[in-house]
Amino acid sequence: MKRTVLDEVAENFQRVDEISELNTLKILSAMRRLKVSDAHFKTSTGYAYGDIGREKLDELFAEIFFAQAALVRTQFVSGTHALATALFGILRPGDELVSLTGAPYDTLQTVIGHAHESRGSLKEFGVDYRELPLVDGKVDLPAIKNFITPKTRLALIQRSRGYSMRKPLTTADIEKICAAVKAVNPNCVTFVDNCYGEFVETREPVEVGADLAAGSLIKNIGGGLAPTGGYIVGKRELVELASYRLTAPGIGNELGASLGTPRLLYQGLFIAPHVTAQALKGAIFAAGIFSKLGYKTSPLPTEIRGDIIQAIELKSAERLIKFCRAIQSFSPVDSFAAPEPWDMPGYADQVIMAAGTFVQGASIELSADAPIREPFAVYLQGGLTFEHAAIGILAAAQTLAD
């Protein structure tokens, strides 16, 4: 079966390699133009005023994303933290936040505070919220005309599927959504949750019309080397507002020690297109294997992808747990551990997570996770090498067959 699937997806693999090459050239060109040097890898401590490595990395991210400004910091503890920082930085009491991609990812729902009551949420600060339901798993573009109002301050667009079976957005989708919002309210901020989507295509959200985008450094863009952190890119004024929330008003992006991480962030960014391509090949291979085994997969092996996540409907909690344990058992770290569903902070349902990773929780490394709820779909992502991804995927398939 392995050989058959590889033959069937060979054209898709070639397309992934071509995208990786173009994105590598984009990053290399930016590094050359901005004259990245060994001097930018030096450690800073304390307040870190005048940290040239931190400042150059911001400049580099802004250029790669075709943005006016960027905020790249290891002080962000997750992608959700980066997203929340931007939301709290921009929104004020009485403003309206809307989601155009249905219900946001579980951890962002607690930030918003409307579906799940949570202390310190946007709701407590008087921010109103509405969400536009998806239609057949897609954004309802025609409905945006009547959904966005003059009061709407920010429109949230989640690129990835999250814990759902809907299709992720491509940059072409994001371009259409942003245009539809601006046609109704030019002052409404279009903000893309870019987690899991970086370098899957040759264009990024800000390049196609988004005002702002944010994500995690321990997903695609960190290349498996970034030990922690997140980023925000987009219009200068909006990034500045977010920086005041990360540190304090009047301080913004002027402070933030890089400690021992600068080289890892630069090097991780440089190899990120290649690592993302490895993860994509793993996802495509998984779709091929599990489709042949009779499971519903999304995307299908030959479909165009907007993120690195492969969803597989397993239809029972027992199979879901077995799948995750198989992935864990073929991990380079903590292979002896047996994942169990648990009450993970920020989630309404129990979550099981297989992540035998060098960086804790790094989903650019081979990992699998899922909430314990219908339709018991597992969300597979990552793989620093395709070889490792293939080994883990085949092990999971064999476990379910047994």
C-alpha positions as a Markdown table, in Angstrom:
| # | Residue | x | y | z |
|---|---|---|---|---|
| 1 | Met | 0.0 | 0.0 | 0.0 |
| 2 | Lys | 2.8 | 2.4 | 0.8 |
| 3 | Arg | 4.3 | 2.2 | -2.7 |
| 4 | Thr | 0.9 | 2.6 | -4.3 |
| 5 | Val | 0.1 | 5.7 | -2.3 |
| 6 | Leu | 3.5 | 7.3 | -3.0 |
| 7 | Asp | 3.1 | 6.7 | -6.7 |
| 8 | Glu | -0.4 | 8.3 | -6.6 |
| 9 | Val | 0.7 | 11.4 | -4.7 |
| 10 | Ala | 4.0 | 12.0 | -6.6 |
| 11 | Glu | 2.6 | 15.0 | -8.5 |
| 12 | Asn | 1.5 | 16.6 | -5.2 |
| 13 | Phe | 4.9 | 16.0 | -3.7 |
| 14 | Gln | 6.5 | 17.8 | -6.6 |
| 15 | Arg | 4.2 | 20.8 | -6.2 |
| 16 | Val | 5.1 | 20.9 | -2.5 |
| 17 | Asp | 8.8 | 20.9 | -3.4 |
| 18 | Glu | 8.3 | 23.7 | -5.9 |
| 19 | Ile | 6.6 | 25.9 | -3.3 |
| 20 | Ser | 9.3 | 25.2 | -0.8 |
| 21 | Glu | 12.0 | 26.3 | -3.2 |
| 22 | Leu | 10.2 | 29.6 | -4.0 |
| 23 | Asn | 9.7 | 30.3 | -0.3 |
| 24 | Thr | 13.3 | 29.5 | 0.5 |
| 25 | Leu | 14.4 | 31.9 | -2.2 |
| 26 | Lys | 12.1 | 34.6 | -0.7 |
| 27 | Ile | 13.7 | 34.2 | 2.7 |
| 28 | Leu | 17.2 | 34.0 | 1.4 |
| 29 | Ser | 16.7 | 37.1 | -0.7 |
| 30 | Ala | 15.3 | 39.0 | 2.4 |
| 31 | Met | 18.3 | 37.9 | 4.5 |
| 32 | Arg | 20.7 | 39.1 | 1.9 |
| 33 | Arg | 19.0 | 42.4 | 1.3 |
| 34 | Leu | 18.8 | 43.1 | 5.1 |
| 35 | Lys | 22.4 | 42.0 | 5.6 |
| 36 | Val | 21.8 | 39.4 | 8.4 |
| 37 | Ser | 25.1 | 38.9 | 10.2 |
| 38 | Asp | 26.6 | 36.8 | 13.0 |
| 39 | Ala | 26.3 | 40.0 | 15.1 |
| 40 | His | 22.5 | 39.5 | 15.1 |
| 41 | Phe | 22.8 | 36.2 | 16.9 |
| 42 | Lys | 24.2 | 37.7 | 20.1 |
| 43 | Thr | 22.4 | 37.3 | 23.4 |
| 44 | Ser | 20.8 | 40.2 | 25.3 |
| 45 | Thr | 19.6 | 40.4 | 28.9 |
| 46 | Gly | 17.6 | 42.6 | 31.1 |
| 47 | Tyr | 15.7 | 45.4 | 29.4 |
| 48 | Ala | 17.6 | 44.7 | 26.1 |
| 49 | Tyr | 17.5 | 48.2 | 24.8 |
| 50 | Gly | 19.1 | 48.4 | 21.3 |
| 51 | Asp | 19.0 | 44.6 | 20.7 |
| 52 | Ile | 20.1 | 44.6 | 17.1 |
| 53 | Gly | 19.2 | 40.9 | 16.7 |
| 54 | Arg | 15.6 | 41.5 | 17.9 |
| 55 | Glu | 15.2 | 44.5 | 15.7 |
| 56 | Lys | 16.6 | 42.8 | 12.6 |
| 57 | Leu | 14.4 | 39.8 | 13.1 |
| 58 | Asp | 11.3 | 42.1 | 13.3 |
| 59 | Glu | 12.5 | 43.7 | 10.0 |
| 60 | Leu | 13.1 | 40.4 | 8.4 |
| 61 | Phe | 9.6 | 39.0 | 9.3 |
| 62 | Ala | 8.0 | 42.3 | 8.0 |
| 63 | Glu | 9.8 | 41.9 | 4.7 |
| 64 | Ile | 8.9 | 38.2 | 4.2 |
| 65 | Phe | 5.3 | 38.9 | 5.0 |
| 66 | Phe | 5.1 | 42.1 | 2.9 |
| 67 | Ala | 4.0 | 43.9 | 6.1 |
| 68 | Gln | 4.8 | 47.4 | 7.4 |
| 69 | Ala | 5.9 | 46.1 | 10.8 |
| 70 | Ala | 6.4 | 42.9 | 12.8 |
| 71 | Leu | 6.6 | 41.9 | 16.4 |
| 72 | Val | 8.6 | 38.6 | 16.9 |
| 73 | Arg | 9.2 | 37.6 | 20.5 |
| 74 | Thr | 10.0 | 34.6 | 22.6 |
| 75 | Gln | 7.9 | 36.3 | 25.3 |
| 76 | Phe | 4.8 | 35.0 | 23.5 |
| 77 | Val | 4.0 | 31.7 | 25.1 |
| 78 | Ser | 1.8 | 30.4 | 22.3 |
| 79 | Gly | 0.0 | 31.3 | 19.1 |
| 80 | Thr | -3.1 | 32.0 | 21.2 |
| 81 | His | -1.1 | 34.4 | 23.3 |
| 82 | Ala | 0.0 | 36.3 | 20.2 |
| 83 | Leu | -3.6 | 36.4 | 18.9 |
| 84 | Ala | -4.9 | 37.6 | 22.3 |
| 85 | Thr | -2.2 | 40.3 | 22.5 |
| 86 | Ala | -3.3 | 41.7 | 19.2 |
| 87 | Leu | -7.0 | 41.5 | 20.1 |
| 88 | Phe | -6.6 | 43.2 | 23.5 |
| 89 | Gly | -4.3 | 45.8 | 21.9 |
| 90 | Ile | -6.7 | 46.9 | 19.2 |
| 91 | Leu | -10.2 | 46.4 | 20.7 |
| 92 | Arg | -11.8 | 48.8 | 23.2 |
| 93 | Pro | -15.0 | 48.7 | 25.3 |
| 94 | Gly | -18.0 | 48.9 | 23.0 |
| 95 | Asp | -16.1 | 47.6 | 19.9 |
| 96 | Glu | -17.5 | 44.7 | 18.0 |
| 97 | Leu | -15.4 | 41.6 | 17.1 |
| 98 | Val | -16.7 | 39.2 | 14.6 |
| 99 | Ser | -15.5 | 35.8 | 13.4 |
| 100 | Leu | -16.1 | 35.1 | 9.7 |
| 101 | Thr | -15.0 | 31.4 | 9.9 |
| 102 | Gly | -17.5 | 30.1 | 12.4 |
| 103 | Ala | -16.5 | 29.3 | 15.9 |
| 104 | Pro | -12.8 | 30.0 | 16.5 |
| 105 | Tyr | -10.3 | 27.5 | 17.9 |
| 106 | Asp | -11.1 | 26.3 | 21.4 |
| 107 | Thr | -8.4 | 28.3 | 23.3 |
| 108 | Leu | -9.4 | 31.5 | 21.5 |
| 109 | Gln | -13.0 | 31.0 | 22.6 |
| 110 | Thr | -11.9 | 31.5 | 26.2 |
| 111 | Val | -10.1 | 34.7 | 25.2 |
| 112 | Ile | -13.3 | 36.0 | 23.6 |
| 113 | Gly | -15.4 | 34.8 | 26.5 |
| 114 | His | -18.8 | 34.6 | 24.9 |
| 115 | Ala | -19.3 | 30.8 | 24.2 |
| 116 | His | -17.3 | 29.9 | 27.3 |
| 117 | Glu | -17.2 | 32.2 | 30.4 |
| 118 | Ser | -13.7 | 32.9 | 31.4 |
| 119 | Arg | -12.0 | 35.4 | 33.7 |
| 120 | Gly | -10.2 | 38.3 | 32.0 |
| 121 | Ser | -11.9 | 37.7 | 28.6 |
| 122 | Leu | -12.8 | 40.3 | 26.0 |
| 123 | Lys | -16.4 | 40.0 | 27.1 |
| 124 | Glu | -15.5 | 41.2 | 30.6 |
| 125 | Phe | -13.9 | 44.3 | 29.0 |
| 126 | Gly | -17.1 | 45.1 | 27.1 |
| 127 | Val | -16.2 | 43.9 | 23.7 |
| 128 | Asp | -19.2 | 42.6 | 21.7 |
| 129 | Tyr | -18.9 | 39.4 | 19.6 |
| 130 | Arg | -20.8 | 37.7 | 16.8 |
| 131 | Glu | -19.8 | 34.9 | 14.5 |
| 132 | Leu | -20.9 | 34.1 | 10.9 |
| 133 | Pro | -21.8 | 30.4 | 10.6 |
| 134 | Leu | -20.1 | 28.4 | 7.9 |
| 135 | Val | -22.1 | 27.1 | 4.9 |
| 136 | Asp | -21.1 | 23.5 | 3.9 |
| 137 | Gly | -17.8 | 24.1 | 5.7 |
| 138 | Lys | -17.0 | 27.3 | 3.8 |
| 139 | Val | -17.1 | 31.0 | 4.6 |
| 140 | Asp | -20.4 | 32.5 | 3.5 |
| 141 | Leu | -19.0 | 35.3 | 1.3 |
| 142 | Pro | -22.4 | 36.7 | 0.1 |
| 143 | Ala | -23.5 | 37.0 | 3.8 |
| 144 | Ile | -20.6 | 39.3 | 4.7 |
| 145 | Lys | -22.3 | 42.2 | 3.0 |
| 146 | Asn | -25.0 | 42.2 | 5.7 |
| 147 | Phe | -23.0 | 40.8 | 8.5 |
| 148 | Ile | -20.3 | 43.5 | 8.8 |
| 149 | Thr | -21.6 | 46.8 | 10.1 |
| 150 | Pro | -20.1 | 50.3 | 10.6 |
| 151 | Lys | -19.7 | 49.3 | 14.3 |
| 152 | Thr | -17.5 | 46.2 | 13.5 |
| 153 | Arg | -14.0 | 47.1 | 14.5 |
| 154 | Leu | -12.2 | 43.7 | 13.8 |
| 155 | Ala | -13.0 | 40.7 | 11.7 |
| 156 | Leu | -11.2 | 37.5 | 12.7 |
| 157 | Ile | -10.3 | 35.0 | 10.0 |
| 158 | Gln | -9.0 | 31.6 | 11.1 |
| 159 | Arg | -6.9 | 30.1 | 8.3 |
| 160 | Ser | -6.6 | 26.6 | 9.7 |
| 161 | Arg | -9.4 | 24.1 | 10.4 |
| 162 | Gly | -8.9 | 24.0 | 14.1 |
| 163 | Tyr | -10.7 | 21.0 | 15.7 |
| 164 | Ser | -13.2 | 20.8 | 12.9 |
| 165 | Met | -13.6 | 19.0 | 9.6 |
| 166 | Arg | -14.0 | 22.2 | 7.6 |
| 167 | Lys | -11.4 | 23.0 | 4.9 |
| 168 | Pro | -8.6 | 25.3 | 5.8 |
| 169 | Leu | -8.5 | 28.6 | 3.9 |
| 170 | Thr | -6.1 | 29.2 | 1.0 |
| 171 | Thr | -4.6 | 32.7 | 0.5 |
| 172 | Ala | -7.0 | 33.1 | -2.4 |
| 173 | Asp | -9.9 | 32.5 | 0.0 |
| 174 | Ile | -8.4 | 35.0 | 2.4 |
| 175 | Glu | -8.0 | 37.6 | -0.4 |
| 176 | Lys | -11.7 | 37.3 | -1.3 |
| 177 | Ile | -12.8 | 37.5 | 2.4 |
| 178 | Cys | -10.7 | 40.6 | 3.1 |
| 179 | Ala | -12.0 | 42.3 | -0.1 |
| 180 | Ala | -15.6 | 41.6 | 0.9 |
| 181 | Val | -15.1 | 43.1 | 4.4 |
| 182 | Lys | -13.4 | 46.2 | 3.1 |
| 183 | Ala | -16.2 | 46.7 | 0.5 |
| 184 | Val | -18.7 | 47.1 | 3.4 |
| 185 | Asn | -16.5 | 48.8 | 6.1 |
| 186 | Pro | -13.0 | 50.0 | 5.0 |
| 187 | Asn | -12.1 | 50.8 | 8.6 |
| 188 | Cys | -12.7 | 47.2 | 9.8 |
| 189 | Val | -9.5 | 45.5 | 10.7 |
| 190 | Thr | -9.0 | 42.1 | 9.0 |
| 191 | Phe | -7.0 | 39.8 | 11.2 |
| 192 | Val | -5.8 | 36.4 | 10.2 |
| 193 | Asp | -5.0 | 33.6 | 12.6 |
| 194 | Asn | -2.2 | 32.2 | 10.5 |
| 195 | Cys | -1.3 | 29.2 | 12.7 |
| 196 | Tyr | -0.3 | 26.1 | 10.7 |
| 197 | Gly | -0.5 | 28.0 | 7.4 |
| 198 | Glu | 2.9 | 29.7 | 7.0 |
| 199 | Phe | 4.8 | 28.6 | 3.8 |
| 200 | Val | 2.1 | 26.1 | 2.7 |
| 201 | Glu | 1.7 | 28.5 | -0.3 |
| 202 | Thr | 3.9 | 31.1 | -1.8 |
| 203 | Arg | 1.8 | 34.0 | -0.6 |
| 204 | Glu | 0.9 | 35.0 | 3.0 |
| 205 | Pro | -2.3 | 36.8 | 4.3 |
| 206 | Val | -0.9 | 40.4 | 4.6 |
| 207 | Glu | 0.3 | 40.1 | 1.0 |
| 208 | Val | -3.3 | 39.4 | -0.2 |
| 209 | Gly | -5.1 | 42.1 | 1.8 |
| 210 | Ala | -5.2 | 41.2 | 5.5 |
| 211 | Asp | -4.4 | 44.1 | 7.9 |
| 212 | Leu | -2.8 | 41.8 | 10.4 |
| 213 | Ala | -1.7 | 38.2 | 10.9 |
| 214 | Ala | -0.3 | 36.3 | 13.9 |
| 215 | Gly | 1.0 | 32.8 | 14.7 |
| 216 | Ser | 3.3 | 30.6 | 16.7 |
| 217 | Leu | 7.1 | 30.1 | 16.3 |
| 218 | Ile | 6.8 | 26.4 | 17.4 |
| 219 | Lys | 4.6 | 25.7 | 14.3 |
| 220 | Asn | 5.7 | 26.1 | 10.7 |
| 221 | Ile | 7.7 | 29.3 | 10.8 |
| 222 | Gly | 10.1 | 28.2 | 13.5 |
| 223 | Gly | 11.4 | 25.3 | 11.4 |
| 224 | Gly | 11.5 | 23.0 | 14.4 |
| 225 | Leu | 14.4 | 25.0 | 15.9 |
| 226 | Ala | 12.5 | 27.9 | 17.7 |
| 227 | Pro | 12.2 | 26.9 | 21.3 |
| 228 | Thr | 9.2 | 29.1 | 22.0 |
| 229 | Gly | 7.6 | 32.4 | 20.8 |
| 230 | Gly | 5.1 | 33.9 | 18.4 |
| 231 | Tyr | 4.8 | 36.8 | 15.9 |
| 232 | Ile | 2.4 | 39.5 | 14.8 |
| 233 | Val | 2.8 | 41.2 | 11.4 |
| 234 | Gly | 0.8 | 43.8 | 9.5 |
| 235 | Lys | 0.1 | 47.5 | 9.5 |
| 236 | Arg | 2.5 | 49.5 | 11.6 |
| 237 | Glu | -0.2 | 51.2 | 13.8 |
| 238 | Leu | -1.8 | 47.8 | 14.6 |
| 239 | Val | 1.4 | 46.1 | 15.4 |
| 240 | Glu | 2.3 | 49.0 | 17.6 |
| 241 | Leu | -1.0 | 48.7 | 19.5 |
| 242 | Ala | -0.3 | 45.0 | 20.0 |
| 243 | Ser | 3.2 | 45.8 | 21.3 |
| 244 | Tyr | 1.8 | 48.0 | 24.1 |
| 245 | Arg | -0.3 | 45.1 | 25.3 |
| 246 | Leu | 2.7 | 42.7 | 25.2 |
| 247 | Thr | 4.8 | 45.0 | 27.3 |
| 248 | Ala | 3.3 | 48.3 | 28.4 |
| 249 | Pro | 2.0 | 51.6 | 26.9 |
| 250 | Gly | 5.0 | 53.8 | 26.0 |
| 251 | Ile | 7.4 | 50.8 | 26.0 |
| 252 | Gly | 6.0 | 48.7 | 23.2 |
| 253 | Asn | 8.6 | 46.9 | 21.1 |
| 254 | Glu | 11.6 | 48.7 | 22.6 |
| 255 | Leu | 12.2 | 46.0 | 25.3 |
| 256 | Gly | 12.5 | 42.2 | 25.4 |
| 257 | Ala | 15.6 | 40.2 | 26.0 |
| 258 | Ser | 16.5 | 37.6 | 23.5 |
| 259 | Leu | 18.5 | 35.5 | 26.0 |
| 260 | Gly | 20.0 | 32.5 | 24.2 |
| 261 | Thr | 17.6 | 32.1 | 21.3 |
| 262 | Pro | 18.5 | 34.5 | 18.4 |
| 263 | Arg | 20.4 | 32.1 | 16.2 |
| 264 | Leu | 17.7 | 29.5 | 16.6 |
| 265 | Leu | 15.0 | 31.9 | 15.4 |
| 266 | Tyr | 17.0 | 33.0 | 12.4 |
| 267 | Gln | 18.1 | 29.5 | 11.4 |
| 268 | Gly | 14.6 | 28.1 | 12.1 |
| 269 | Leu | 13.1 | 30.7 | 9.8 |
| 270 | Phe | 15.6 | 29.9 | 7.1 |
| 271 | Ile | 14.8 | 26.2 | 7.0 |
| 272 | Ala | 11.0 | 26.6 | 7.7 |
| 273 | Pro | 9.9 | 26.2 | 4.1 |
| 274 | His | 11.7 | 22.9 | 3.8 |
| 275 | Val | 10.4 | 21.6 | 7.1 |
| 276 | Thr | 6.9 | 22.7 | 6.2 |
| 277 | Ala | 7.2 | 20.8 | 3.0 |
| 278 | Gln | 8.2 | 17.7 | 4.9 |
| 279 | Ala | 5.2 | 18.0 | 7.1 |
| 280 | Leu | 2.9 | 18.5 | 4.1 |
| 281 | Lys | 4.2 | 15.4 | 2.5 |
| 282 | Gly | 3.5 | 13.5 | 5.7 |
| 283 | Ala | -0.1 | 14.9 | 5.7 |
| 284 | Ile | -0.6 | 13.9 | 2.1 |
| 285 | Phe | 0.8 | 10.4 | 2.7 |
| 286 | Ala | -1.5 | 10.0 | 5.7 |
| 287 | Ala | -4.5 | 11.0 | 3.7 |
| 288 | Gly | -3.6 | 8.4 | 1.0 |
| 289 | Ile | -3.1 | 5.6 | 3.5 |
| 290 | Phe | -6.2 | 6.2 | 5.6 |
| 291 | Ser | -8.4 | 6.9 | 2.6 |
| 292 | Lys | -7.5 | 3.4 | 1.3 |
| 293 | Leu | -8.3 | 2.0 | 4.7 |
| 294 | Gly | -11.9 | 3.4 | 4.4 |
| 295 | Tyr | -11.6 | 6.4 | 6.7 |
| 296 | Lys | -12.9 | 9.9 | 5.9 |
| 297 | Thr | -9.9 | 12.2 | 5.5 |
| 298 | Ser | -9.8 | 16.0 | 5.0 |
| 299 | Pro | -8.2 | 17.1 | 2.9 |
| 300 | Leu | -8.2 | 14.2 | 0.4 |
| 301 | Pro | -4.7 | 13.2 | -0.9 |
| 302 | Thr | -5.0 | 15.2 | -4.1 |
| 303 | Glu | -6.6 | 18.3 | -2.7 |
| 304 | Ile | -5.0 | 21.8 | -2.5 |
| 305 | Arg | -4.0 | 22.5 | 1.1 |
| 306 | Gly | -4.1 | 25.7 | 3.2 |
| 307 | Asp | -2.4 | 24.3 | 6.3 |
| 308 | Ile | -0.3 | 21.3 | 7.4 |
| 309 | Ile | -3.1 | 19.6 | 9.4 |
| 310 | Gln | -4.5 | 16.2 | 8.3 |
| 311 | Ala | -7.9 | 15.3 | 9.8 |
| 312 | Ile | -9.0 | 11.7 | 9.9 |
| 313 | Glu | -12.4 | 10.7 | 11.2 |
| 314 | Leu | -11.9 | 7.6 | 13.4 |
| 315 | Lys | -15.6 | 7.3 | 14.6 |
| 316 | Ser | -14.8 | 6.1 | 18.2 |
| 317 | Ala | -12.9 | 7.3 | 21.2 |
| 318 | Glu | -11.1 | 4.0 | 21.4 |
| 319 | Arg | -9.6 | 4.2 | 17.9 |
| 320 | Leu | -8.7 | 7.9 | 18.6 |
| 321 | Ile | -6.7 | 7.0 | 21.7 |
| 322 | Lys | -5.0 | 4.1 | 19.9 |
| 323 | Phe | -4.0 | 6.3 | 17.0 |
| 324 | Cys | -2.4 | 8.9 | 19.3 |
| 325 | Arg | -0.6 | 6.3 | 21.4 |
| 326 | Ala | 0.8 | 4.8 | 18.2 |
| 327 | Ile | 2.2 | 8.2 | 17.1 |
| 328 | Gln | 3.6 | 8.7 | 20.6 |
| 329 | Ser | 5.3 | 5.3 | 20.6 |
| 330 | Phe | 7.1 | 6.1 | 17.4 |
| 331 | Ser | 8.4 | 9.5 | 18.7 |
| 332 | Pro | 12.0 | 10.2 | 19.4 |
| 333 | Val | 11.2 | 11.7 | 22.8 |
| 334 | Asp | 9.0 | 10.1 | 25.5 |
| 335 | Ser | 8.2 | 7.1 | 23.2 |
| 336 | Phe | 7.5 | 5.1 | 26.4 |
| 337 | Ala | 4.6 | 7.4 | 27.5 |
| 338 | Ala | 1.0 | 6.5 | 26.8 |
| 339 | Pro | -1.2 | 9.7 | 26.1 |
| 340 | Glu | -4.4 | 9.9 | 28.1 |
| 341 | Pro | -7.4 | 12.3 | 27.6 |
| 342 | Trp | -7.2 | 15.1 | 30.1 |
| 343 | Asp | -8.8 | 18.5 | 31.0 |
| 344 | Met | -6.4 | 20.7 | 29.2 |
| 345 | Pro | -6.5 | 24.4 | 30.1 |
| 346 | Gly | -8.5 | 26.5 | 27.6 |
| 347 | Tyr | -10.5 | 23.5 | 26.2 |
| 348 | Ala | -14.2 | 22.7 | 26.8 |
| 349 | Asp | -13.7 | 18.9 | 26.1 |
| 350 | Gln | -11.0 | 16.6 | 27.3 |
| 351 | Val | -8.1 | 16.5 | 24.9 |
| 352 | Ile | -5.6 | 13.8 | 24.0 |
| 353 | Met | -2.3 | 14.8 | 22.7 |
| 354 | Ala | 0.6 | 12.8 | 21.3 |
| 355 | Ala | 3.6 | 14.9 | 21.1 |
| 356 | Gly | 6.9 | 13.2 | 21.6 |
| 357 | Thr | 8.7 | 16.3 | 20.5 |
| 358 | Phe | 12.1 | 18.0 | 21.2 |
| 359 | Val | 10.3 | 21.3 | 21.8 |
| 360 | Gln | 7.3 | 20.7 | 24.1 |
| 361 | Gly | 4.0 | 21.1 | 22.2 |
| 362 | Ala | 5.8 | 21.9 | 18.9 |
| 363 | Ser | 3.2 | 20.9 | 16.3 |
| 364 | Ile | 5.7 | 21.3 | 13.4 |
| 365 | Glu | 7.2 | 18.1 | 14.8 |
| 366 | Leu | 5.2 | 14.9 | 14.3 |
| 367 | Ser | 2.2 | 15.1 | 16.6 |
| 368 | Ala | -1.5 | 14.1 | 16.8 |
| 369 | Asp | -4.2 | 15.5 | 19.0 |
| 370 | Ala | -8.0 | 15.7 | 19.3 |
| 371 | Pro | -10.8 | 16.6 | 21.6 |
| 372 | Ile | -12.8 | 13.6 | 22.8 |
| 373 | Arg | -16.0 | 14.4 | 21.0 |
| 374 | Glu | -17.9 | 13.4 | 17.9 |
| 375 | Pro | -17.0 | 12.6 | 15.2 |
| 376 | Phe | -13.8 | 11.5 | 17.0 |
| 377 | Ala | -11.5 | 12.9 | 14.4 |
| 378 | Val | -7.8 | 13.0 | 15.0 |
| 379 | Tyr | -5.7 | 15.9 | 13.8 |
| 380 | Leu | -2.3 | 14.9 | 12.6 |
| 381 | Gln | 0.4 | 17.4 | 11.8 |
| 382 | Gly | 4.1 | 18.0 | 11.6 |
| 383 | Gly | 7.1 | 15.9 | 10.9 |
| 384 | Leu | 10.6 | 17.4 | 10.7 |
| 385 | Thr | 11.3 | 14.7 | 8.1 |
| 386 | Phe | 9.0 | 12.9 | 5.8 |
| 387 | Glu | 10.7 | 9.6 | 6.7 |
| 388 | His | 9.7 | 10.0 | 10.4 |
| 389 | Ala | 6.2 | 11.0 | 9.4 |
| 390 | Ala | 5.8 | 8.0 | 7.2 |
| 391 | Ile | 7.0 | 5.6 | 9.9 |
| 392 | Gly | 4.6 | 7.0 | 12.5 |
| 393 | Ile | 1.6 | 7.0 | 10.1 |
| 394 | Leu | 2.2 | 3.4 | 9.1 |
| 395 | Ala | 2.5 | 2.4 | 12.7 |
| 396 | Ala | -0.8 | 4.1 | 13.5 |
| 397 | Ala | -2.5 | 2.4 | 10.5 |
| 398 | Gln | -1.1 | -1.0 | 11.6 |
| 399 | Thr | -2.3 | -0.4 | 15.2 |
| 400 | Leu | -5.9 | 0.3 | 14.0 |
| 401 | Ala | -5.8 | -2.7 | 11.7 |
| 402 | Asp | -4.7 | -5.0 | 14.5 |
